[in-house]
């Protein structure tokens, strides 16, 4: 069915897949939530034939619980996750070169935006930081020059998701197809947990990890069950003095009470106009907090206005609005057919703080005095504040909140109030835009006068640990066993970095961080007690708290051209970046001495037609709930580990080891990191960590050493495990390392689905016990196992033989290749090898 339509703006013709041609004939499609209409358009546009086209319609009409495709038009990455993916692409080039094929066919198949944010902290002189990351930057600079569809934002330009919101996102994607300008909604995936912030701009964006990201780069869709959509109806109006941080904290609490895991959230209602785009970005950014896939705000006049102000083309805003209106994707306050509706009345919201422990208990600050009183010590230091930090990415990106906080600081300075020097203070906005507009409004100086100097332009969760207390303060806290406090606008990850001596953390708005810093203690009735005295005048909260009208008057003074100024030369970088040496041209020149960048040799030209794993050895016997963090740790590299020995061979000193995370671009190191965690126990040996038993020598050896011995003997390895193998974040090295160790199959009671997919993506076969387990089979690890099947098909029951001493024990295993695509990928050695063949035209 041909649904292509077109429209003209100022003499230019634009084409699009007109979903109204089918939705107008079906009330169910017409009433689809806007977020589902975006998915519908993508699946119809990508349909390979008429049968698939009508199957897509049927799924969306009946809201069937069936798989659909998520087709990203762009992927946003930061350096820590992009480097391993780019190393894989560069390694593909090596493979293609050996095969004497066209190297230029190995390129990202969709646009990749790489923002170098988390390796660079804010310093007046950035050279020292840049030199520490020289090898990584040289490699990325090479990738930028060698791969098409890759854009790199050099260090020092801001945070990944903020740059995405303020500059990179185009809302619509424009593609030249046979000399036609084809328009379709921009759909984004990102490897940063804050990727979901882009949903505030009406762009459907999901956070993904590891192998999923690499698959997307290579042009493969992401599969997901057609999600349920929960509509959040906003009504009422915020009271005077209530900030969006209060809205966010309460909203998160309310949404966490609902079962939103695996669901999309879409906001609507007559009061949506009261929520600014900056407020929306805060709400969307924190979607993972309440387990939603994302929180989506459809595009309205506010969105178009923000886009026009921050970008350099008013004409494009007209194209966006015209397209969206024609597609019935522009917000018009219509109540659509949601699977569930949750109502939120803004008029009932009150100022809110999370605390006083590191849990997420809500506190009503009207009765805060009673709640905050903790057992007093003799020197009255309990409940005193020792750390104040304004750090949360999404909150510091919100001009209303930051201007509100700066006006609190201004009033405090004008009253000659100050903060005790014993309180450590930090201000880490995630974008230089914040600094620019606060300076433009002549407000930054008041924050600085109170000691809130800008220390960083990186996300608090990924920047340096700025929370270290002074030695004298630590000694006093320890000596008196004090329950001291921190007040932050930081997120959950930031709280985890707070010095363990700080037993109570309170999460609040930036303005309240300043107020409580002035007070210096949490033993305080915020609404009734005196904050300070100037002569005969007593200063209360109401004297420092700005009105909405004051904040709005400053907001109206912001010159939005500062966005255009800041991003004018964003891809150029400073002199250091421009002068970086590029090694190699079409293929990368690998430096054998590097301990940061080394190739991954995971590509092979195979086509399996049967499963034939003969007498494989056992590498590990593992228990339940083995997490990817245990399989591939990211923390400090331990002394005397296999990774440490490798670094020592490269003449790296022990004090320079750093973390596994900082060296994840080096495949030689990362394979040695597998299972190097004290929180994991291989039942084959008596000690924790990356150890196993070599039954030929009857010695305890490292996991890596045994894998190399088996590889040299051309023998396969398997791993046995219990329930929920691979829980936690889906780290790509948790699957890559398994593949590079030579493990052909993992046999477990059950798998975390994301990790199961990653194993398949790397060509490792996931198998599940049916009636047996490690205990019932009395496995010791000295057994051998053969896994044989004459065909490879989804969900098959496969027979396996365990050779145990003189016995042969036959068991049945369930093949966890759950779809035809998964079978196809496994047969070809994994997703990456399969798509490489596609790129080369071999499939």
C-alpha positions in Angstrom: 0.0 0.0 0.0 1.4 3.3 -1.1 1.0 5.9 1.7 3.7 8.4 0.6 2.4 12.0 0.6 4.1 15.4 0.2 3.8 19.1 1.1 5.6 22.3 0.0 7.1 25.0 2.1 8.6 28.1 0.4 9.0 26.2 -2.9 10.7 23.1 -1.4 8.8 19.8 -1.6 9.0 17.3 1.2 7.8 13.7 1.1 6.6 11.5 4.1 4.8 8.3 4.9 1.3 9.5 5.6 0.0 7.5 8.5 -3.3 9.3 8.4 -4.2 7.4 5.2 -4.6 4.4 7.4 -5.5 5.9 10.8 -8.4 7.9 9.4 -10.1 4.7 8.5 -9.5 3.2 11.9 -10.6 4.9 15.1 -8.2 2.7 17.1 -5.3 3.9 15.1 -6.5 7.5 15.2 -6.7 7.3 19.0 -3.2 5.7 19.4 -1.0 7.6 21.9 1.4 9.8 20.0 4.4 7.8 21.1 2.9 4.7 19.4 2.1 6.6 16.3 5.8 7.4 15.9 6.6 3.6 16.2 3.8 2.8 13.8 5.2 5.2 11.2 8.7 3.7 11.5 7.5 0.1 11.2 5.3 0.9 8.1 8.1 2.9 6.5 10.5 0.0 7.0 8.1 -2.8 6.0 9.8 -5.1 3.4 6.6 -6.1 1.6 2.8 -5.8 1.7 2.3 -8.8 4.1 4.6 -7.2 6.6 2.9 -3.8 6.1 -0.5 -5.2 7.0 0.9 -7.3 9.8 2.2 -4.1 11.4 -1.2 -2.4 11.1 -2.8 -5.4 12.7 -0.4 -5.4 15.7 -1.1 -1.7 16.3 -4.8 -1.8 15.8 -5.3 -4.7 18.2 -2.4 -3.6 20.5 -1.1 -7.2 20.4 1.6 -8.3 22.7 3.9 -9.0 19.7 7.4 -8.0 18.7 7.9 -4.7 16.8 11.0 -3.0 15.6 12.5 0.1 17.1 14.4 1.8 14.2 16.7 4.5 15.4 17.7 7.2 13.0 20.6 8.3 15.2 22.6 7.1 18.2 24.2 9.3 20.8 27.2 8.0 22.7 29.8 9.2 25.2 33.4 8.2 25.1 33.3 5.4 27.8 30.9 3.3 25.8 31.8 4.5 22.3 35.4 3.4 22.4 34.8 -0.3 22.6 32.2 0.0 19.8 34.6 1.9 17.6 37.4 -0.6 18.4 35.1 -3.3 17.0 34.4 -1.3 13.9 38.1 -0.8 13.4 38.7 -4.5 14.0 36.1 -5.2 11.3 38.1 -3.2 8.9 41.1 -5.4 9.6 39.0 -8.5 8.9 37.7 -7.1 5.7 41.3 -6.1 4.6 42.4 -9.7 5.1 39.5 -10.8 3.0 40.5 -8.3 0.3 37.1 -6.7 0.3 36.1 -3.0 0.1 37.1 -1.4 3.4 34.8 1.6 2.9 31.7 -0.6 3.2 32.4 -0.9 7.0 30.9 2.2 8.3 28.1 3.1 10.8 24.8 2.6 9.0 23.1 5.3 10.9 24.3 8.7 12.2 26.5 8.3 15.3 27.1 11.4 17.5 30.0 10.9 20.0 30.3 13.5 22.7 33.5 13.4 24.6 32.3 14.4 28.0 33.2 12.1 30.8 37.0 12.0 30.4 37.5 15.7 30.7 37.0 17.6 33.9 36.7 21.4 34.0 40.1 23.1 34.4 41.5 26.4 33.4 44.3 24.5 31.6 42.9 21.4 30.0 46.2 20.2 28.6 47.0 17.9 31.5 43.7 16.1 31.3 43.9 15.8 27.5 47.4 14.3 27.7 46.2 11.6 30.1 43.7 10.5 27.5 45.9 11.0 24.5 45.7 7.4 23.1 41.9 7.4 23.3 41.6 10.8 21.7 44.0 9.9 18.9 42.0 6.7 18.2 38.7 8.7 18.2 40.1 11.3 15.9 41.2 8.6 13.5 37.6 7.1 13.7 36.1 10.5 12.9 38.3 10.9 9.8 37.8 7.3 8.6 34.2 6.4 9.2 31.3 8.2 7.5 28.2 8.9 9.6 30.3 9.6 12.7 30.4 13.1 14.3 32.6 13.8 17.2 32.0 16.6 19.7 35.5 17.3 21.1 36.2 17.4 24.9 35.1 20.4 26.9 31.8 21.0 25.1 29.4 19.7 27.7 27.5 16.6 28.8 26.3 14.1 26.2 22.5 14.3 26.8 22.6 18.1 27.3 24.4 18.7 24.0 21.9 16.3 22.4 19.0 18.4 23.8 20.4 21.8 23.1 22.0 21.2 19.7 22.2 17.8 18.1 18.6 16.8 18.0 16.7 17.8 14.9 13.3 16.4 15.9 12.8 15.3 12.3 15.2 13.4 10.1 15.6 14.5 6.5 16.9 11.9 4.1 17.6 12.3 0.4 16.0 9.3 -1.3 16.2 9.2 -5.1 16.4 13.0 -5.2 13.4 13.4 -2.8 13.6 14.9 0.7 12.0 12.3 2.9 10.9 13.4 6.3 10.3 11.1 9.3 10.4 11.5 13.1 13.9 11.4 14.7 14.2 8.3 16.8 17.2 8.1 19.1 19.0 5.5 21.1 21.9 6.3 23.4 24.4 4.5 25.7 24.0 7.2 28.4 21.5 6.5 31.1 20.2 10.0 30.6 19.3 9.5 27.0 15.6 9.6 27.9 15.9 13.3 28.5 15.4 13.8 24.8 11.8 12.7 25.1 11.0 16.1 26.6 11.7 17.5 23.1 9.1 15.1 21.5 11.9 12.8 20.3 11.4 9.2 21.1 14.7 8.1 22.8 15.7 5.0 24.6 18.8 4.1 26.7 20.5 0.9 25.5 23.8 -0.7 26.3 26.8 -2.5 24.8 26.1 -5.0 22.0 22.6 -3.5 21.4 24.3 -0.2 20.6 26.8 -1.8 18.2 23.9 -3.6 16.4 22.1 -0.3 16.0 25.3 1.3 14.6 25.4 -1.5 12.0 21.9 -0.8 11.0 20.0 -3.6 12.8 16.7 -2.8 14.5 16.1 -3.2 18.2 13.3 -5.6 19.0 10.8 -5.0 21.7 7.3 -6.1 22.6 4.7 -3.5 21.6 4.7 -1.6 24.9 1.8 -0.5 27.1 1.4 3.2 27.3 0.4 5.0 30.6 -1.1 8.4 30.2 -0.2 11.0 32.9 -3.0 13.6 33.0 -1.7 16.9 34.4 -4.3 19.3 35.9 -4.3 22.2 38.3 -1.6 24.8 38.8 1.6 24.9 40.9 1.4 27.0 44.0 3.6 30.1 44.5 7.0 29.0 45.6 6.8 25.4 44.5 9.6 24.5 42.1 9.9 21.8 39.5 12.2 19.8 41.7 9.3 19.4 44.1 7.2 18.3 41.2 9.8 15.8 40.1 10.4 14.3 43.5 6.6 13.8 44.2 6.0 12.6 40.6 8.7 10.0 40.9 7.2 8.8 44.2 3.8 8.5 42.6 5.0 6.8 39.5 7.1 4.3 41.5 3.9 3.2 43.2 2.6 2.0 39.8 4.0 -0.9 37.8 5.6 0.9 34.9 8.4 -1.5 34.1 8.5 -2.1 30.3 5.9 0.6 29.7 5.9 4.0 28.0 4.7 7.1 29.8 3.0 9.9 27.8 2.0 13.2 29.4 -1.1 15.2 28.5 -3.8 17.4 30.1 -5.0 20.9 30.3 -2.2 22.0 32.7 0.7 20.7 30.6 1.4 24.3 29.6 2.5 25.0 33.1 5.4 22.5 32.8 8.3 24.2 30.9 10.4 22.3 28.5 13.2 22.5 31.0 10.9 20.9 33.6 10.0 18.3 31.1 13.6 17.4 30.5 14.0 16.8 34.3 11.0 14.5 34.4 12.0 12.6 31.2 15.6 12.3 32.4 14.5 10.4 35.5 12.3 7.9 33.8 14.6 5.0 34.8 13.9 6.0 38.5 10.4 4.7 38.1 11.2 1.9 35.7 9.5 3.3 32.6 11.0 2.8 29.2 10.7 6.5 28.8 8.5 9.5 29.7 7.3 11.2 26.5 6.1 14.8 25.9 4.5 15.3 22.5 5.6 18.4 20.6 3.6 21.5 21.2 4.1 25.3 20.8 6.6 25.3 23.8 8.7 22.7 22.0 8.8 24.6 18.7 9.6 27.9 20.5 12.6 26.2 22.4 13.8 24.7 19.2 13.7 28.0 17.3 15.5 29.8 20.1 18.3 27.3 20.5 18.9 26.5 16.9 19.8 28.6 14.0 16.8 28.2 11.7 13.3 29.4 12.1 12.3 28.0 8.8 13.0 24.5 10.0 10.6 25.0 12.9 7.9 25.6 10.3 8.7 22.3 8.6 8.5 20.5 11.9 5.1 21.9 12.8 3.6 21.4 9.4 4.8 17.7 9.2 3.6 16.9 12.7 0.1 18.5 12.2 -0.3 16.6 8.9 0.6 13.4 10.7 -1.6 14.1 13.7 1.5 14.0 15.9 1.3 17.6 17.2 -0.1 17.9 20.7 -3.6 19.2 20.9 -4.7 18.2 24.4 -6.7 15.3 23.1 -7.2 12.3 25.5 -6.1 9.3 23.5 -6.6 5.6 24.2 -4.0 4.9 26.9 -3.7 1.5 28.6 -4.0 3.3 31.9 -4.4 6.9 33.1 -2.8 8.5 36.2 -4.0 11.9 37.2 -1.8 14.5 38.9 -3.2 17.7 40.3 -0.4 20.3 40.6 -2.3 22.4 43.0 -1.9 19.8 45.8 1.9 19.7 45.6 4.0 20.9 48.6 7.7 21.6 49.0 9.4 18.3 49.4 12.8 16.8 50.5 14.1 13.3 50.2 15.8 12.1 53.3 17.2 11.9 56.0 18.9 8.6 55.2 20.3 7.4 51.9 16.9 5.8 51.1 14.3 7.7 49.2 11.9 8.5 52.0 9.9 11.7 51.4 9.9 14.4 54.1 7.3 17.1 54.6 9.4 20.1 55.4 6.6 21.8 57.3 7.3 19.3 60.1 11.0 19.0 59.3 12.2 20.1 62.7 10.7 17.0 64.4 11.9 14.6 61.8 15.4 15.9 61.6 16.3 16.0 65.3 18.9 13.2 65.8 20.5 12.2 69.1 22.7 15.1 70.1 26.3 14.7 71.1 28.0 16.9 73.7 29.4 19.3 71.1 26.0 19.6 69.3 27.4 18.5 65.9 24.9 15.9 65.1 22.7 16.9 62.2 25.1 19.6 61.1 25.7 20.0 57.4 29.2 19.3 56.1 28.6 19.1 52.4 26.4 21.1 50.0 26.3 20.3 46.3 24.3 21.6 43.4 25.1 18.9 40.9 22.2 17.1 39.2 22.5 17.2 35.4 18.8 17.7 34.6 18.2 20.2 37.5 21.2 22.4 36.7 20.0 22.5 33.1 16.7 24.0 34.1 17.0 27.9 33.8 14.0 28.5 36.2 15.6 26.4 39.0 19.0 27.9 38.5 17.8 31.5 38.4 15.6 30.8 41.4 18.6 29.5 43.3 20.8 32.4 42.2 18.1 34.9 43.4 18.1 33.2 46.8 21.9 33.6 46.8 21.5 37.3 45.8 19.1 38.1 48.6 21.3 36.3 51.1 24.3 38.3 50.0 22.3 41.5 50.2 21.4 40.6 53.8 25.1 40.0 54.5 24.4 36.3 55.3 27.2 33.8 54.7 27.9 30.1 54.8 30.2 28.6 57.5 33.6 27.8 56.0 33.4 24.2 57.4 30.7 23.3 54.8 32.2 22.1 51.5 30.3 23.6 48.6 30.2 22.4 44.9 28.4 23.7 41.8 28.7 21.4 38.8 26.4 22.4 36.0 26.4 20.0 33.1 26.5 22.7 30.4 28.5 25.9 29.8 25.1 27.4 28.8 24.3 27.6 32.5 27.4 29.6 33.2 26.7 31.9 30.2 23.2 32.8 31.2 24.0 33.3 34.9 26.8 35.6 33.9 24.6 37.4 31.3 22.0 38.0 34.1 24.7 39.2 36.5 23.7 36.4 39.0 26.7 34.0 39.0 28.6 36.3 41.3 26.1 35.8 44.1 26.5 32.0 44.0 30.3 32.5 44.0 30.2 34.9 46.9 28.5 32.2 48.9 31.2 29.7 47.9 29.3 27.9 45.1 32.0 28.2 42.5 31.7 26.1 39.3 34.0 23.1 39.7 33.0 21.1 36.7 31.0 20.9 33.5 30.5 17.1 33.7 27.8 15.0 35.1 28.2 14.5 38.9 27.8 10.8 38.6 30.7 10.5 36.2 33.0 13.3 37.3 35.6 13.4 40.0 34.6 12.7 43.6 34.3 16.2 45.0 32.8 15.0 48.2 36.0 14.4 50.2 35.9 16.1 53.6 38.8 17.9 55.2 41.0 15.7 57.4 40.2 17.7 60.5 36.5 17.3 59.9 36.9 13.6 59.4 38.8 13.2 62.6 36.1 15.1 64.6 33.3 13.1 63.0 35.0 9.8 63.9 36.0 10.9 67.4 32.5 11.8 68.4 30.7 9.3 66.1 28.6 12.1 64.7 25.6 11.9 62.4 26.5 14.7 60.0 24.6 15.5 56.9 24.9 16.5 53.2 22.4 18.5 51.2 22.4 18.0 47.5 20.4 18.4 44.3 22.3 15.3 43.1 20.9 12.1 41.9 21.1 8.5 43.3 24.5 7.8 41.7 25.9 11.0 43.3 24.6 10.0 46.7 26.5 6.7 46.4 29.8 8.7 46.0 29.3 10.8 49.2 31.9 10.2 51.9 30.7 7.2 54.0 31.3 9.3 57.1 28.3 11.4 56.0 25.5 9.2 57.3 22.5 11.2 56.3 21.9 12.8 52.8 19.0 15.0 51.9 17.9 15.5 48.3 16.3 18.9 47.6 16.1 21.7 45.1 19.2 23.9 44.4 17.4 26.8 46.2 16.9 24.7 49.4 20.6 23.5 49.2 21.6 27.2 49.5 19.0 27.9 52.3 20.1 24.9 54.4 23.8 25.8 53.8 23.1 29.2 55.3 21.5 27.6 58.3 24.2 24.9 58.7 22.0 22.3 60.3 19.0 20.1 59.6 17.6 20.8 63.1 15.5 23.7 61.9 11.9 24.6 61.3 12.2 26.0 57.8 8.9 28.0 58.0 9.1 29.4 61.5 12.7 29.6 62.7 15.0 32.5 62.1 17.6 32.0 59.4 19.7 35.0 60.4 19.6 38.4 62.0 20.8 41.8 60.6 20.6 44.3 63.4 17.1 44.2 64.7 15.8 42.5 61.6 15.1 38.8 61.7 15.5 37.0 58.4 13.0 34.2 57.6 12.6 31.9 54.6 10.0 34.3 53.0 12.6 37.1 52.9 15.0 35.0 50.8 12.5 33.1 48.6 11.9 34.9 45.2 8.5 35.1 43.7 7.5 33.4 40.4 7.3 36.9 38.9 10.9 37.7 39.9 12.2 34.5 38.3 10.1 34.9 35.2 11.4 38.5 34.7 14.9 37.2 34.7 14.0 34.3 32.4 12.6 36.8 29.9 16.0 38.5 29.8 17.9 35.4 28.7 19.3 36.0 25.2 18.9 32.6 23.6 21.5 33.5 21.0 24.0 32.3 23.6 23.0 28.7 22.6 24.0 29.5 19.0 27.2 31.2 20.1 28.3 28.3 22.3 27.6 25.6 19.7 28.8 27.6 16.7 32.1 25.8 16.4 31.2 22.7 18.4 32.9 20.2 16.1 36.2 22.0 15.8 37.7 21.7 19.2 40.6 23.5 20.7 44.2 23.6 19.4 45.2 20.5 21.2 42.4 18.5 19.6 43.0 19.9 16.2 46.7 19.0 16.3 46.2 15.4 17.4 48.1 12.9 15.2 46.0 10.4 13.2 47.7 7.0 12.8 46.6 5.0 9.8 44.0 5.9 7.1 41.4 3.3 6.1 42.6 0.9 8.9 43.9 1.9 12.3 47.6 1.5 13.1 47.4 -0.5 16.3 50.2 0.3 18.8 51.3 -3.0 20.4 52.5 -1.1 23.5 49.1 0.5 24.1 47.2 -0.5 27.2 44.1 1.5 26.2 43.3 0.6 22.6 43.8 -3.0 21.2 41.7 -4.8 18.6 38.9 -7.3 19.3 39.3 -10.5 17.3 35.7 -11.7 17.4 34.8 -11.8 13.7 34.8 -15.0 11.7 33.3 -16.3 8.5 31.2 -19.2 9.5 27.8 -20.7 8.7 26.7 -23.3 11.3 24.1 -25.8 10.2 24.3 -27.9 13.3 25.5 -27.8 16.9 28.6 -29.9 17.4 30.4 -29.2 20.7 32.5 -32.3 21.5 33.9 -33.1 25.0 34.1 -29.5 26.1 35.8 -28.7 29.4 34.2 -26.9 32.3 35.6 -23.4 33.0 33.3 -22.5 35.9 30.4 -23.7 38.1 28.5 -20.6 39.2 25.5 -20.0 41.5 22.4 -18.0 41.2 22.1 -14.3 40.2 25.5 -13.9 38.7 25.6 -10.2 37.6 27.3 -8.7 34.6 29.2 -6.5 37.1 30.7 -9.7 38.4 31.4 -11.2 35.0 33.1 -8.0 33.8 34.0 -5.6 36.6 34.6 -1.9 36.1 36.4 -1.1 39.4 40.0 -0.8 40.4 42.4 -3.3 38.7 43.6 -5.6 41.6 47.3 -6.2 42.2 48.6 -9.6 41.2 45.6 -10.2 38.9 46.0 -11.4 35.4 45.1 -7.9 34.2 47.8 -6.5 36.5 50.4 -9.0 35.1 49.4 -7.9 31.6 49.9 -4.2 32.6 53.2 -5.0 34.2 54.4 -6.7 31.0 53.6 -3.4 29.3 55.7 -1.5 31.9 52.7 0.1 33.6 53.4 0.9 37.3 50.9 -0.4 39.9 49.9 3.1 40.9 48.9 3.7 37.2 46.7 0.6 36.9 43.5 2.6 37.3 40.1 0.9 36.6 38.9 -1.7 34.2 36.4 0.9 33.0 39.2 3.3 31.9 40.8 0.5 29.8 37.8 -1.1 28.2 39.2 -0.3 24.7 41.9 -2.9 25.3 40.6 -6.3 24.5 43.7 -8.0 25.7 43.2 -6.6 29.2 39.4 -6.9 29.3 39.5 -10.7 28.5 41.8 -11.0 31.5 39.3 -9.1 33.6 36.6 -11.7 33.3 35.2 -12.8 36.7 37.8 -10.8 38.5 35.5 -9.9 41.3 35.7 -10.9 45.0 31.9 -11.1 44.9 31.9 -14.2 42.7 32.7 -17.8 43.7 33.5 -20.6 41.3 32.4 -23.8 43.0 35.3 -25.6 41.5 37.8 -23.9 43.8 37.9 -22.8 47.4 38.7 -19.1 46.8 36.7 -16.1 45.4 37.5 -14.3 42.2 38.7 -15.3 38.8 40.0 -18.8 39.6 39.3 -22.3 38.4 40.8 -25.8 38.6 43.1 -27.3 36.0 42.4 -30.9 36.5 45.3 -32.0 34.3 47.9 -30.4 36.7 45.6 -30.5 39.7 46.3 -26.9 40.4 44.2 -23.8 41.0 44.8 -21.4 38.1 43.2 -18.3 36.8 40.2 -18.4 34.5 42.3 -16.7 31.8 45.1 -19.2 32.1 42.8 -22.2 31.7 41.1 -20.7 28.7 44.4 -20.1 27.0 45.4 -23.7 27.6 42.2 -25.0 26.1 42.5 -22.6 23.2 46.0 -23.9 22.4 44.7 -27.4 22.5 41.7 -26.4 20.2 39.3 -27.6 22.9 35.9 -26.0 23.7 34.8 -24.7 27.1 31.4 -24.3 28.8 30.2 -22.6 31.9 27.4 -23.9 34.2 25.3 -21.5 36.3 22.2 -21.3 38.4 19.2 -19.0 38.0 19.1 -15.5 36.4 22.6 -15.6 34.9 23.6 -12.2 33.7 21.4 -9.9 35.8 22.2 -6.2 36.1 23.3 -3.8 33.4 24.0 -5.4 30.1 27.7 -4.7 29.8 29.1 -5.6 26.5 32.3 -7.0 27.9 30.3 -9.5 30.0 29.5 -11.2 26.7 32.7 -10.3 24.7 35.0 -11.7 27.4 33.1 -15.0 27.4 33.5 -15.2 23.7 37.2 -14.4 23.8 37.8 -16.9 26.6 36.7 -19.6 24.1 33.4 -20.5 25.8 31.0 -22.1 23.3 27.9 -22.4 25.5 26.5 -21.4 28.9 24.2 -23.8 30.6 22.1 -22.2 33.3 18.8 -22.6 35.1 17.6 -19.3 33.6 19.0 -16.2 32.0 18.5 -12.4 32.3 17.1 -11.7 28.8 19.3 -8.8 27.9 22.5 -10.7 28.7 21.1 -13.8 26.8 20.7 -11.6 23.7 24.2 -10.3 24.2 25.6 -13.8 24.3 23.9 -14.7 21.1 25.2 -11.5 19.6 28.7 -12.8 20.2 28.0 -16.3 19.0 27.8 -18.0 22.5 25.0 -20.5 22.8 22.6 -20.1 25.8 21.1 -23.4 27.0 18.8 -24.0 30.0 18.5 -27.0 32.3 15.1 -28.6 32.1 15.0 -31.2 34.9 18.5 -30.9 36.2 20.9 -28.4 37.7 24.5 -28.3 39.1 23.4 -29.8 42.4 21.3 -32.7 41.1 24.0 -33.7 38.6 26.6 -33.5 41.4 28.9 -31.6 39.0 32.5 -31.0 40.3 34.0 -29.3 37.2 36.2 -32.2 36.2 33.5 -33.4 33.7 33.4 -33.1 30.0 30.3 -32.4 28.0 29.2 -32.9 24.4 26.3 -30.9 23.0 25.1 -32.2 19.6 22.1 -31.4 17.4 21.7 -32.0 13.7 19.8 -28.8 13.3 19.6 -25.3 14.9 16.1 -24.1 15.6 14.4 -21.9 18.1 13.3 -23.4 21.4 14.6 -26.8 20.5 15.2 -29.5 23.1 18.8 -30.6 22.7 20.4 -33.7 24.1 23.8 -33.5 25.9 26.1 -36.1 27.3 28.1 -35.4 30.5 31.2 -37.6 30.8 31.8 -38.1 34.5 34.6 -40.5 35.5 33.5 -43.7 33.8 29.9 -42.7 33.4 28.0 -41.1 30.6 25.0 -39.1 31.8 22.5 -38.0 29.2 20.4 -34.9 29.9 18.1 -32.6 27.9 18.6 -28.9 27.6 16.4 -26.2 26.1 18.0 -24.1 23.4 17.4 -20.4 24.3 17.4 -19.2 20.7 13.9 -17.8 21.0 13.3 -16.3 17.5 14.2 -16.9 13.9 16.5 -13.9 13.9 18.4 -15.2 16.9 18.8 -18.5 15.1 20.1 -16.6 12.1 22.5 -14.6 14.1 23.9 -17.6 16.0 24.4 -19.6 12.8 26.6 -16.8 11.5 28.8 -16.4 14.6 26.7 -13.6 16.2 25.1 -10.4 15.3 28.3 -8.5 14.5 29.6 -11.2 12.2 26.2 -11.6 10.5 25.8 -7.9 9.8 29.4 -7.7 8.6 28.5 -10.3 6.0 25.5 -8.3 5.0 27.6 -5.2 4.6 29.9 -7.2 2.4 27.0 -8.6 0.4 27.7 -12.2 1.5 24.3 -13.0 3.1 
